[in-house]
Amino acid sequence: MIVMKFGGTSVEDAASIERVTEIIKARVALRPCIVVSAMGKTTSRLLQAAQASAAGDARTTLGIVADLKARHASEARQLIKSNWSAFDFIEQYFAELKKLLEGLAILGEVPPRGLDKILAYGELLSSAIVSDALDERGIASQLVDARKLLITDDRFGGASPLFDIANAKIVATLAPLIAENRVPVLQGFIGATREGATTTLGFEGSDYTAAIIGAAMDADDIQIWKDVSGLMTTDPRLYKAARTVKACSFAEAAALTYFGAKVLHPKAIYPAARKNIPVHIYNSKLPQATGTAISATAPLCKNAIKSIAFLRPVTILKATIETISEEEQIFLPEDSLKTIINTMIKRRVTPLLTAVSGLNTAFVMDAKALDETTERDLLNDIAKFTSASVERDRAIITLVGAGLAQNARISGRVFNALEAVEVNAVLHGSSPIMMNVVIAAQDVEAVIARLHEAFFADFDREVFE
């Protein structure tokens, strides 16, 4: 049994879905379970509609809804001639969507719970179309509502699965379908609380859904189908000479996704790694391409570095840990550091990197998770017992590869490549397979080009492709 997840660009239109049905048809003997994302750009358009509705801009809202409905109906008509259930779903879902958006107009804001319910319609629509398209092409499918299986907590916008409940429901629902040689088609990205409220798993959550289902079902393989031919040596949008990495370990993939590589959801690796299920990343537009194989152990390649990721913008919070007295209370250095960390926990801020040098400590945080109010409150809290400042518009460059632990000359090559670039911090040691460099956000493109040239230019393309 395998799990196949298809991203938004893989199901963005009728031609793409036609290609997806052929990919699935070629693997029916492997007993696939299908997980699909929303059609490309649908989720962002639903978000725009919700924001416009809350702002009282009914014209924009109605225009977006009409465009989305026409698009889904048009693509469906090109794929489906005899089975009309998808068209019934299109009518039903857009009627429900309009009522929800009207509610936001009255409310005047977009609460996280309401937004999750609205965003879910992207996956609900695409899965209905894909399921009917498979049936029409002689592939017996079964549309399954992921919200009935993937039970989560109530942290809307970034819910976490309640695995004990979810795993049991996944097996109880999907195992009989697969035993009957039917192909289950589910929505990625969405789940529901125990009370039935719709939740979402966060950006690229469909990858996470596929990994959760694969682990619950003890799948033989988890296949992630995207618009790129696997994991790349760096982001090809920033550096066109990036190459495909043929194989990497779970640890390498986890490090890359955590520090910005968009090829997988950061949490998608862990369910597969716990069950030791291989993950393959393939290109749905080039299905014959090799792609990337992710497994517990991957062979070392000739190069010490597998890939270079980046994350921007990030914010650096610098604190000077000193012995001070406030209201007759003495704060020792270790007390101050502990208090800063507890303050971050209280404010739900998790640093990506932490560097301690003497009495000076730097915390590097994702700027998107640190809004203006949270940053202000955090600084005010810390100022009660020590001095602190922030540096904005920074970026983390992360070099990842199992060979890092075996090559003592890496740091020298990195510093040579970064000559004349202002470097805020270099961390090598928190993990033996990665090295982090903090720089100005505006220098990312130039730094990635220099590092890629330094570490990949001397190796044959065959090593990676």
Steps between C-alpha positions, in 0.01 A plus 500: 500500500630848414391857568516751213466868573446748216567870561314802374694537175450129431120548500483861384294435186339228288822417315690460827230280654493290182874446546442410866242235409754338267764500775253335739384250237858382452521425874157350572660161565686657793163578666532879526326741733480851350538829687443823307557868561274779377531601135789745461441845657155404632600523867647848458187613314277367778711693750458816293125446488483460878703815562297701250174383654610595851602842365153552351622473140213291366587570137846345531366207700227415251742538210748253651227248582354523149844455341582199717165335430531555125856369499420179689190432292687564175790270585260233625298510176815425302569192712161357589232406248286232664534532878343816638567480876786749480266761354257443788786557742603818317148641539478394865842626604468841339156549655649423842800722428280800418315466831825483693636808326178689567552418867847656491354817352271528803775406744753742351798272563641162399524272806743207464222244540292658224801535271587131531149404393518732200846388388396134516277541194803504270590140584137389517442623144817360344458157661143470370618576147798263517284217635246531219779531241646170623162325487440618148832352392420159642682540832259417782538775757334601826482863610574521873457806723833539681324692777336174610841335543764759582390605847704790640521741788328838472800714411344644187742594223761252616326206665681190626357151448372299795681194376335235717157598371603590145705187434215271606251683278740501203553124517133421564388705199775447242601137554164356383498724191849394401410134564214547251749637244349846517719811489422735793523871412543734797566866559836608631548796734170465689372318806245555775477521877327230701194727495507516119638852444714520186873559555805543277853368549693805377697580184563198274287299743404251229851352524443451871162335433662253259770412754246454780287268285806310377624442855156396628459252214859369515538594133782366288570844355386862534518686170488879490423626149587864434610730218872446568708188441571434865715668759743747343849612594340839565183686408494506116298823511805673648774308320417347164797263500357305796505121455285214620625305802434132432510379860509642850428385852199583716728713717631697204150557361369605840778756544441645154124533540535652846729769366297603200509239222148510354503153350331344806298599804746519795300239694450258212824312558433391857206257458686328215827488695334347806368215287808490274286550189690641200382830354542576132464845345401496133410752230143451375586684178803274442386170653790303347761715680694330780396734780633481856493202734491580873574214738651420838847469354618655176838435340757776537556680172838635390405842629477576872195719438168367371305824483491867603176638647404850607241660724409867490412732653620414847548726801791484744429575864819580688512495879785584735488262792631684805473492878254772595276590791141608460272567796752325727490185283831374365507358145803284435601435135355149499175633651473766230549251218238269650258792540545607136421149382194480727385838369523372143298193593237724658481708180498183284820603325737220403853598393637331190857542621661593831859615538665561838837672532607595849226720640353581159219294350336525158169341405413478131125488435277470196377854438169371359425343839604814690246775432549856617292458816670177606844651440416808706356298789796262495751785518304667780499179701873441454585864577375442856812304584761553225575708191384381158484622141384365164650492153248453222518401133748219547512153343629154590703309242522130588745254347393138552679174439613194694849566366526816711586294805795344318650808339684746723575737212138596432509812719799640313329452163185667634690803628687532173168503314362762740790741464375862506156389624390616845442186711299527821562147624640161399380190684665167435445234761135506602466215251788314336324507162437871468659841518303824542608846390299814588531788253305801376184396313604702195816291458326161464515471121866598480603275787316195365663549160846519659445199725354290220798583280739417784347164586343365182688638201774234509268198504339318210126550459468121521567519872173683548280432197 
